[in-house]
Amino acid sequence: MRSDKYKTKWAVCGKRVSKEEFTQTDKDVAKLNAEGKINYLANVPDNILTFETYKK
């Protein structure tokens, strides 16, 4: 039986404009159509406050 939903964990690190270093872990959730192509992709943050500074 083939699943049409996949989850992938990932991590990234970088430096903010303020020169502060950061790390972030999240997961992506993808759903595939009958042809095996992605027709839905969502990023699900491990920390719900991750993107709060961009909402202001």
Summary of the structure (lengths in Angstrom):
residues: 56
radius of gyration: 15.0
end to end distance: 44.4
largest distance: 48.9
contacts: 97
relative contact order: 0.24
helix: 7%
strand: 55%
